Amino acid sequence: MKKRLGFVGIVVENRKKSAGLVNQVLTEFGNLIYGRMGIPHLEEDHSVITLIVRATTDEVGSLTGKLGQIEGVSVKSAMTSK
């Protein structure tokens, strides 16, 4: 499969509870990640993370699947068509 450029958007609703698990998954898939931006909302204990990735659809599916299994984490992704 061909690697494509894309993004993964992650919303973490309980930073104190979920941030460690999210970071473990991101470390596991670090070879796919070209850029990462995280914006914490400390007053609400939420955060938003955006990743720029270069990966196959299977790799992105594996990454988003693992993230989506973490309680309080929502994930969306989009990839280039070519």
C-alpha positions as CSV (number, residue, x, y, z in Angstrom):
1,M,0.0,0.0,0.0
2,K,1.1,3.5,-0.7
3,K,1.7,6.0,2.1
4,R,-0.3,9.2,1.9
5,L,-0.3,12.5,3.7
6,G,-3.1,13.3,6.1
7,F,-4.1,14.4,9.5
8,V,-5.5,12.9,12.7
9,G,-7.6,15.1,15.1
10,I,-7.8,14.0,18.7
11,V,-10.0,15.4,21.4
12,V,-9.2,14.3,24.9
13,E,-12.0,15.0,27.4
14,N,-10.3,14.0,30.6
15,R,-6.6,14.9,30.3
16,K,-5.6,13.7,33.8
17,K,-7.1,10.3,33.2
18,S,-6.3,9.8,29.5
19,A,-3.2,11.8,28.5
20,G,-0.7,9.1,29.5
21,L,-2.5,6.5,27.5
22,V,-2.8,8.8,24.5
23,N,1.0,9.6,24.6
24,Q,1.8,5.8,24.8
25,V,-0.1,5.2,21.6
26,L,1.4,8.2,19.9
27,T,4.9,7.0,20.8
28,E,4.1,3.6,19.4
29,F,3.2,5.2,16.1
30,G,5.8,7.9,16.2
31,N,7.4,6.8,12.9
32,L,4.2,7.9,11.1
33,I,4.0,11.3,12.7
34,Y,5.6,14.3,10.9
35,G,4.1,17.0,13.1
36,R,2.1,17.4,16.3
37,M,0.3,20.3,17.9
38,G,-1.5,20.1,21.2
39,I,-3.7,22.8,22.7
40,P,-4.7,22.2,26.4
41,H,-7.8,23.7,27.9
42,L,-6.7,23.5,31.5
43,E,-9.8,25.0,33.1
44,E,-12.0,22.3,31.5
45,D,-9.4,19.5,31.7
46,H,-9.8,18.9,27.9
47,S,-7.2,19.1,25.1
48,V,-7.1,18.9,21.3
49,I,-4.2,17.3,19.5
50,T,-3.6,17.5,15.7
51,L,-1.2,15.2,14.0
52,I,0.3,15.4,10.5
53,V,0.9,11.9,9.3
54,R,2.4,10.0,6.3
55,A,1.0,6.5,6.4
56,T,-1.1,3.9,4.7
57,T,-4.8,3.7,5.3
58,D,-4.2,0.5,7.4
59,E,-1.6,2.3,9.6
60,V,-3.9,5.3,10.2
61,G,-6.7,2.9,10.9
62,S,-4.6,1.1,13.5
63,L,-3.5,4.4,15.1
64,T,-7.0,5.8,15.2
65,G,-8.5,2.5,16.4
66,K,-6.2,2.3,19.4
67,L,-6.8,6.0,20.3
68,G,-10.5,5.5,19.9
69,Q,-10.5,2.7,22.5
70,I,-9.3,5.1,25.2
71,E,-12.1,6.3,27.4
72,G,-12.9,10.0,26.8
73,V,-10.9,10.2,23.5
74,S,-12.5,11.1,20.2
75,V,-10.6,10.7,16.9
76,K,-11.2,11.8,13.3
77,S,-8.8,11.5,10.3
78,A,-8.5,12.5,6.7
79,M,-6.0,11.5,4.0
80,T,-5.0,12.7,0.6
81,S,-6.6,10.8,-2.3
82,K,-3.2,10.0,-3.9
